[in-house]
């Protein structure tokens, strides 16, 4: 299956699209200034103990305190506690975990108030991003993920992915890691490590250990800075980010990169270099698949991603011969309703027609769960079918479709009401894209300026850019219909603007813009703010 990754880097956010045979199957976006991502590690103080929940709230700097349950302290919490104390007392060097005296494991039936107290400083890792009204979810069982391995400080276990079936290969991988890892670290060997060379595994293991040591150094610096001063009194305990997960682009490649990837297109030279360096590190023979996109057409428009986003991420999704899905989200779950719509009835009867519509829905629902990254509980209301074998066929189709989904999930057979229940791991908010556009004439205000004056308004702003601000090279992004109007005729408006103001004015048609929306960008790709009150933004 042909797969391509398209990375759209904008000043405010990074968007990543995964295409399989040209069809959009995964879409992720992340603000470039956002924090609290899964995998980040903080040195953070306990804000409040909650004995009734057997949990505590921890201040990691988010507007809502993060949640840490007693069971998420992990069996080796006391070893970590001793290590933090040792590292704080010896800030000039990174202590080896293997030199810390053995500590008793944390029992599964204990109480959090017997282990923690308010103000304790913990090393915690985010396992679930803030979702809706909830703050981040934390764990003290730290992990550092690589392509082949996951490193776990304060453990000694070596586990191999259950998807590696060959006993000889499992034993080989364990032998390599057992001989290479220092005491005090556990390792999970991932599926992609099958048949990997010992040198590759050892090199990545050393790299992950180096990441851990860098994390400890940043923790030591923070602890040293927070040490109470005799003249100033007690220092205020505040959270500190001591390890930041790799960028979303690199993280997605780390988890997804496989031989079927033919191209990775990026429209930003810095991110392109970052991705190329990562691919060179893990698969030197495949570094040429990372390519810098330099076209003038927006990268998502060029690869038909924008159109697929607008047709696939709305409340109503059409999928086959007039059939469609209605996808609704509540606080507790997602609900999907399957409708046959304008589809003509099958000559073989209503039962076969319902089966065909439901099987098509199963294909599209599996895609939608990946595309929107929907998690939690999903309830699907399929069209009723009388035959048990048809209901079983639908269940098996859904199970088969979901095998391509990396998120942990569980699927139940159809109930007697024709409902299918699915649970899917949720670690970050579901992708919510607004596909509706503001009114193209009033911009949502209820009143409009004369559309005949729109090009005059644009010309006025270009005059301001060139003669007042002094910018003579820029790009004007407008809706494709407007771009076509500006370029029409023997002596088009766009040409007249070039002659009048500057030959380095470029008109770019952008599918993501509303009808009368426009944006100016300078030669560095930074947006030039010239919108006025009442203009579309």
Buried (B, 14 or more C-beta within 10 A) or exposed (E): EEBBBBBBBBEEBBBBBBBBEEEBBBBBBBEEEEBBBBBBBBBBBBBEBBEEEBBBBBBBBBEEBBBBBBBBBBBBBBBBBBBBBBBBEEBEEBBEBEEBEEBEEBEEEBEBBEBBEEEBBBBBBBBBBBBEEEBBBBBBBBBBBBBBBBBBBBBBEBBBBEEBEEEEBBEBBBEBBEEBBEEBBBBBBBEBBBEBEBEBBBBBBEBBBEBBEEBBBBBBBBBEEBEEEEEEEEEEBEBBBBBBBBBBBBBBBBEBBEEEBEBBBBBBEEBBEBBBEBBBBBBEEBBEBBEBBEEEEBBBBBBBBBBBBBEBBBEEBBBBEEBBBBBEBEEEBBBBBBBBBEBEEBEEEBBBBBBBBBBBBBBBBBBBBBBBBBBBBBBBBBBBBEEEEBBEBBBEBBBEBBEEBEBEBEBEEBEEEBEBBBBBBBBBEBBEBEEEBBBBEBBEEEEEBEEEEBBEBBBEBBEEBBEEEEBBEBBBBBBBEBBEBBEEEEEBBBBEBBEEBBEEBBBBBBBBBBBBBBBBBBEEEEBBEBBEEEBBE
